Amino acid sequence: MPLTPPALHSQYLEKVRSAVAADPRLTALLAAGSYIHGGFDEYSDLDFVIVCEDYSYDEVMASRLAFAQRIGGLLSAFTGEHVGEPRLLICLYGPQLLHVDFKFVTLGDLDQLVERPAVLFARDAQMIEARLDSASIAWPEATPDWFEHRAWIWLHYGASKLARGEIYEAIGILGFFREQVLGPMLHRRAGQRQRGVRRIETVAGDTSAQLAATVPGSDKASVHAALLAAIALYVELRADEPPSEAVSHMPEALYDYVSQHTREEPRASLLNANQSTPLLGSHPRK
């Protein structure tokens, strides 16, 4: 964390610290995310973990929105079921915009962590620090088998959407594939935590052009080329740490599928077809 954080972040840090200290149901305020692992700047979110008394946890969870509103300036908020984290309240404050996340936990939840948070406030700081020091901390790194079991299904799904002509569906799947597979594998190659596509442009290195090739335009030919680029880049990155058993017939079966079902007809063929004699009973457009 910078010695002098941006003014807006400092303002909300103090507001949240005061709100937690004033609520006897809450025992500690911790900071996670960029605050502790670096890269914190004026564009960063504030990621807070709020430790609650066990007896009041259900009550706190039911009144999370009221807590967020007490900070002042809350524009919108929703809970984090879409990322598998129902304890999370995702907030936007304004009118000077700032994204703030609150995750509400109990003391027991501090035994298993993905990173060690910083203590911003605690009624018993020594106890909280000791609990964090003894916690099991492990970043959720996907294994080579995890990637292999999913990659071909997701890539085929994208190819099937393209074959059907659902261009934007296919574009979305390619973005999902970069975030879930290619990005983490590129971070792995760079010896870093698997953080999706977070700052991926800084670690792509020699594969920057290959990664860029997986980002298509909005036409079928471009998506077709991006899909082939995604297959090729996955195969290259897979070789860094091969799975225990590769999915059979891949990538050949997928290349065949893409070639048969998603290749755009040459323009000359389309032109000839348009100039051919209309079928009996057909009518020109009016």
C-alpha positions as a printed NumPy array, in Angstrom:
array([[  0.   ,   0.   ,   0.   ],
       [  1.394,   3.451,  -0.857],
       [  2.393,   5.62 ,   2.117],
       [  0.063,   8.302,   0.744],
       [ -2.991,   6.643,  -0.855],
       [ -5.168,   8.619,  -3.269],
       [ -7.372,  11.101,  -1.461],
       [-10.646,   9.378,  -2.391],
       [ -9.422,   5.993,  -1.168],
       [ -8.131,   7.517,   2.072],
       [-11.498,   9.136,   2.655],
       [-13.38 ,   5.855,   2.327],
       [-10.815,   3.915,   4.323],
       [-11.466,   6.192,   7.273],
       [-15.241,   6.114,   6.784],
       [-15.329,   2.326,   6.773],
       [-12.913,   2.061,   9.702],
       [-15.135,   4.381,  11.736],
       [-18.296,   2.49 ,  10.798],
       [-16.809,  -0.841,  11.866],
       [-15.458,   0.571,  15.123],
       [-18.884,   2.024,  15.95 ],
       [-20.718,  -1.298,  15.478],
       [-20.256,  -3.667,  18.461],
       [-21.257,  -6.665,  16.303],
       [-18.086,  -6.203,  14.234],
       [-14.697,  -7.171,  15.665],
       [-12.175,  -6.366,  12.913],
       [-11.67 ,  -4.691,   9.561],
       [ -9.157,  -6.267,   7.176],
       [ -7.935,  -5.149,   3.758],
       [ -7.286,  -7.487,   0.838],
       [ -6.748,  -7.214,  -2.915],
       [ -4.388,  -4.601,  -4.334],
       [ -3.943,  -3.107,  -0.869],
       [ -1.733,  -6.049,   0.079],
       [ -0.397,  -7.651,  -3.115],
       [  0.718,  -4.527,  -4.945],
       [ -0.41 ,  -2.507,  -7.911],
       [ -2.627,  -0.225,  -5.813],
       [ -3.357,   3.042,  -7.605],
       [ -6.13 ,   5.56 ,  -8.206],
       [ -8.038,   3.012, -10.327],
       [ -8.01 ,   0.271,  -7.676],
       [-11.023,  -1.067,  -5.823],
       [-11.126,  -1.2  ,  -2.056],
       [-11.502,  -4.799,  -0.864],
       [-12.556,  -5.125,   2.77 ],
       [-13.055,  -8.197,   4.951],
       [-15.238,  -7.483,   7.986],
       [-15.048,  -9.953,  10.875],
       [-18.309, -10.369,  12.771],
       [-19.186, -11.862,  16.13 ],
       [-20.54 , -15.374,  15.658],
       [-23.782, -14.637,  17.499],
       [-24.565, -11.632,  15.304],
       [-23.475, -12.975,  11.923],
       [-26.951, -13.711,  10.549],
       [-28.165, -10.309,  11.702],
       [-25.203,  -8.558,  10.092],
       [-25.686, -10.446,   6.83 ],
       [-29.341,  -9.422,   6.763],
       [-28.427,  -5.762,   7.282],
       [-25.37 ,  -5.5  ,   5.   ],
       [-26.997,  -2.974,   2.727],
       [-27.799,  -0.714,   5.677],
       [-24.149,  -0.885,   6.754],
       [-22.974,   0.081,   3.259],
       [-25.463,   2.955,   3.202],
       [-24.138,   4.311,   6.503],
       [-20.783,   4.943,   4.831],
       [-22.485,   7.639,   2.726],
       [-22.681,   8.069,  -1.032],
       [-23.832,   4.554,  -1.926],
       [-25.133,   4.507,  -5.495],
       [-25.721,   0.797,  -6.056],
       [-24.956,  -2.585,  -4.478],
       [-25.532,  -6.274,  -5.071],
       [-24.381,  -9.569,  -3.555],
       [-21.746, -11.883,  -5.006],
       [-23.55 , -15.133,  -5.794],
       [-22.497, -14.794,  -9.448],
       [-18.86 , -15.312,  -8.398],
       [-19.699, -18.016,  -5.865],
       [-19.294, -15.68 ,  -2.892],
       [-22.673, -14.888,  -1.249],
       [-20.87 , -13.255,   1.7  ],
       [-19.733, -10.479,  -0.628],
       [-21.47 ,  -7.123,  -1.059],
       [-20.262,  -5.263,  -4.161],
       [-20.778,  -1.511,  -3.985],
       [-20.391,   1.592,  -6.093],
       [-20.019,   4.912,  -4.297],
       [-20.196,   8.393,  -5.754],
       [-20.653,  10.893,  -7.236],
       [-16.851,  10.629,  -7.403],
       [-16.932,   6.969,  -8.352],
       [-15.257,   4.256,  -6.289],
       [-15.804,   0.483,  -6.295],
       [-15.807,  -1.026,  -2.786],
       [-16.237,  -4.688,  -1.839],
       [-17.277,  -5.844,   1.632],
       [-16.955,  -9.511,   2.591],
       [-18.515, -10.419,   5.919],
       [-16.95 , -13.382,   7.756],
       [-16.669, -14.932,  11.21 ],
       [-13.456, -15.506,  13.124],
       [-13.422, -19.159,  12.065],
       [-13.345, -18.136,   8.411],
       [ -9.857, -16.707,   8.973],
       [ -8.396, -20.218,   9.312],
       [ -8.471, -20.829,   5.529],
       [ -7.413, -17.897,   3.333],
       [ -6.183, -17.243,  -0.208],
       [ -3.996, -14.325,   0.945],
       [ -3.019, -12.703,   4.22 ],
       [ -5.037,  -9.518,   4.684],
       [ -3.814,  -6.401,   6.453],
       [ -5.422,  -5.439,   9.758],
       [ -6.922,  -1.932,   9.608],
       [ -8.884,  -2.162,  12.839],
       [ -9.42 ,  -4.81 ,  15.52 ],
       [-10.866,  -4.765,  19.013],
       [ -8.223,  -7.345,  19.921],
       [ -5.444,  -6.728,  17.409],
       [ -3.037,  -9.229,  18.981],
       [ -5.569, -12.055,  18.714],
       [ -6.474, -11.226,  15.097],
       [ -2.819, -11.011,  14.043],
       [ -2.09 , -14.353,  15.727],
       [ -5.066, -15.933,  13.987],
       [ -3.872, -14.673,  10.617],
       [ -0.321, -15.857,  11.309],
       [ -1.594, -19.396,  11.953],
       [ -4.002, -19.49 ,   9.007],
       [ -3.626, -21.884,   6.09 ],
       [ -3.028, -19.579,   3.121],
       [ -3.157, -20.976,  -0.405],
       [ -3.967, -19.218,  -3.668],
       [ -6.473, -21.303,  -5.721],
       [ -4.199, -22.405,  -8.566],
       [ -5.754, -24.555, -11.271],
       [ -3.939, -27.777, -12.124],
       [ -2.901, -28.908, -15.62 ],
       [ -5.696, -31.493, -15.499],
       [ -8.233, -28.791, -14.561],
       [ -7.304, -26.836, -17.689],
       [ -7.252, -29.905, -19.936],
       [-10.65 , -31.217, -18.808],
       [-12.305, -27.892, -19.566],
       [-10.389, -26.347, -22.457],
       [-11.658, -28.574, -25.261],
       [-15.284, -28.425, -24.148],
       [-15.2  , -24.626, -23.95 ],
       [-13.389, -24.305, -27.281],
       [-15.846, -26.649, -28.988],
       [-18.727, -24.702, -27.474],
       [-17.354, -21.517, -29.001],
       [-16.906, -23.235, -32.354],
       [-20.494, -24.509, -32.285],
       [-21.793, -21.014, -31.606],
       [-19.77 , -19.679, -34.527],
       [-21.039, -22.486, -36.78 ],
       [-24.603, -21.489, -35.922],
       [-23.816, -17.891, -36.791],
       [-24.04 , -16.62 , -33.208],
       [-21.073, -14.323, -33.608],
       [-21.295, -12.424, -30.333],
       [-21.851, -15.635, -28.357],
       [-18.624, -16.98 , -29.853],
       [-16.802, -13.709, -29.108],
       [-17.963, -13.912, -25.494],
       [-16.741, -17.488, -25.148],
       [-13.317, -16.522, -26.467],
       [-13.146, -13.784, -23.827],
       [-14.186, -16.291, -21.162],
       [-11.527, -18.721, -22.402],
       [ -8.816, -16.067, -22.118],
       [ -9.884, -15.271, -18.575],
       [-10.275, -18.835, -17.347],
       [ -7.543, -20.665, -19.265],
       [ -5.083, -18.665, -21.356],
       [ -4.6  , -15.853, -18.844],
       [ -3.927, -18.134, -15.86 ],
       [ -1.582, -20.297, -17.95 ],
       [  0.369, -17.234, -19.088],
       [  0.706, -16.13 , -15.455],
       [  1.879, -19.653, -14.634],
       [  4.519, -19.433, -17.36 ],
       [  5.7  , -16.138, -15.849],
       [  5.983, -17.732, -12.404],
       [  3.128, -15.668, -10.987],
       [ -0.198, -16.389,  -9.349],
       [ -2.937, -17.392, -11.758],
       [ -4.949, -14.157, -11.835],
       [ -6.991, -14.51 , -15.01 ],
       [ -6.234, -11.686, -17.406],
       [ -5.299,  -9.211, -14.657],
       [ -2.296,  -7.27 , -16.03 ],
       [ -1.817, -10.054, -18.556],
       [ -0.3  ,  -7.597, -21.037],
       [  2.692,  -7.234, -18.709],
       [  3.491, -10.967, -18.581],
       [  2.55 , -12.19 , -22.064],
       [  6.081, -11.535, -23.355],
       [  6.865, -13.432, -26.553],
       [  3.27 , -14.639, -26.738],
       [  1.776, -11.128, -26.916],
       [  1.018, -11.411, -30.627],
       [ -0.487, -14.885, -30.183],
       [ -2.669, -13.631, -27.341],
       [ -3.787, -10.619, -29.365],
       [ -4.76 , -12.968, -32.191],
       [ -7.402, -14.54 , -29.907],
       [ -9.277, -11.208, -29.787],
       [-11.56 , -11.129, -32.848],
       [-13.49 ,  -8.502, -34.713],
       [-17.239,  -8.824, -35.176],
       [-17.268, -10.838, -38.405],
       [-17.273, -14.593, -38.87 ],
       [-13.865, -14.789, -40.556],
       [-12.231, -12.885, -37.693],
       [-13.843, -15.074, -35.039],
       [-12.813, -18.164, -36.995],
       [ -9.181, -17.001, -37.01 ],
       [ -9.309, -16.088, -33.308],
       [-10.669, -19.521, -32.438],
       [ -7.796, -21.207, -34.272],
       [ -5.348, -18.887, -32.478],
       [ -6.864, -19.817, -29.093],
       [ -6.482, -23.532, -29.839],
       [ -2.865, -23.094, -30.901],
       [ -1.942, -20.956, -27.88 ],
       [ -3.535, -23.411, -25.471],
       [ -1.583, -26.301, -27.007],
       [  1.655, -24.317, -26.666],
       [  1.007, -23.336, -23.03 ],
       [ -0.117, -26.863, -22.149],
       [  3.373, -28.102, -22.984],
       [  4.804, -26.066, -20.064],
       [  3.12 , -28.39 , -17.552],
       [  1.353, -31.235, -19.377],
       [ -1.753, -32.842, -17.842],
       [ -1.534, -36.379, -16.51 ],
       [ -3.605, -37.521, -19.485],
       [ -4.433, -35.444, -22.56 ],
       [ -7.971, -35.565, -23.943],
       [ -7.945, -38.032, -26.807],
       [ -8.244, -36.863, -30.428],
       [ -7.475, -33.285, -29.473],
       [ -6.636, -30.866, -30.993],
       [ -7.11 , -32.708, -34.325],
       [-10.831, -33.392, -33.845],
       [-11.513, -29.773, -32.987],
       [ -9.475, -28.48 , -35.918],
       [-11.551, -30.757, -38.178],
       [-14.783, -29.471, -36.649],
       [-13.74 , -25.849, -37.08 ],
       [-12.667, -26.479, -40.664],
       [-15.913, -28.23 , -41.586],
       [-18.434, -26.021, -39.81 ],
       [-17.109, -22.511, -39.28 ],
       [-15.122, -21.59 , -42.367],
       [-16.68 , -18.677, -44.248],
       [-17.445, -19.248, -47.925],
       [-15.108, -17.407, -50.296],
       [-16.652, -14.209, -51.617],
       [-16.319, -15.429, -55.22 ],
       [-18.512, -18.431, -54.449],
       [-21.117, -16.225, -52.833],
       [-21.087, -13.881, -55.816],
       [-21.585, -16.745, -58.248],
       [-24.422, -18.076, -56.145],
       [-26.127, -14.698, -56.145],
       [-25.854, -14.505, -59.951],
       [-27.307, -17.946, -60.56 ],
       [-30.787, -18.507, -61.974],
       [-33.499, -18.309, -59.278],
       [-35.21 , -21.544, -58.329],
       [-38.682, -22.157, -59.749],
       [-41.258, -20.522, -57.514],
       [-38.822, -18.119, -55.836],
       [-39.463, -14.418, -55.855],
       [-37.093, -11.463, -55.763],
       [-37.264,  -9.19 , -52.717],
       [-39.625,  -6.24 , -53.096]])
